[in-house]
Structures are given as C-alpha cells and as structure tokens.
C-alpha cells in the first residue's frame, strides 16, 4: 500500500497538487494570450513606424522641391526689383494685400 500524506482538510496531497497544476495551467494560458496580444501590438507599432518614416521621407523630398521653386521665385523677384525701380515694390505690396483680402473673404 502506497503512503499518501494527508492535508489538513482531510484530502490527500495528490488532489491538492493536481488543483495547483490545473490553476498554473490556466494562468499560463492567460499569460500566453497576453504575450500574443503584446506581440501583435508590437508588430503593428513597427508597421506604423515604417509607414511614418516612408511618409516623412516623401515629405522631405516634397519640401526640397518646394524650396527650389521658392529660391527661383525669389531670384526672379530680385531681378524684377532691381530693373523695375521703386514702383515695382509698391505694386508687389498692393498685390499681396489684395491676395490676402481675397483669401480672407473666401475662408470667412
């Protein structure tokens, strides 16, 4: 006859260890689910970071192209200002004010 130790509540230690093992298995399954969820979230964050980096690179090239256009426009304005005299600057200010008013009324 095999010896089985008794627990204080009258059951044997095998039943108690089976209960603890079952409880550990349940906790392990819950932990596994949480780890899988965390893995999916981490993968999604990585995908978002790669997409944002791609968009930033695209924006950088767009800004570089815009800078080139603005530099060319500023050079042409400088040439116009030097050749046109004092009245060109006045016309430029009036034109800018007119464009500002048009945009203001369209937005409002």
C-alpha positions, 0 to 999 in steps of 0.5 A: 500500500502506497503512503499518501500524506494527508492535508489538513482538510482531510484530502490527500496531497495528490488532489491538492497538487493536481488543483495547483497544476490545473490553476498554473495551467490556466494562468499560463494560458492567460499569460500566453494570450497576453504575450500574443496580444503584446506581440501583435501590438508590437508588430503593428507599432513597427508597421506604423513606424515604417509607414511614418518614416516612408511618409516623412521621407516623401515629405522631405523630398516634397519640401526640397522641391518646394524650396527650389521653386521658392529660391527661383521665385525669389531670384526672379523677384530680385531681378524684377526689383532691381530693373523695375525701380521703386514702383515695382515694390509698391505694386508687389505690396498692393498685390499681396494685400489684395491676395490676402483680402481675397483669401480672407473673404473666401475662408470667412 
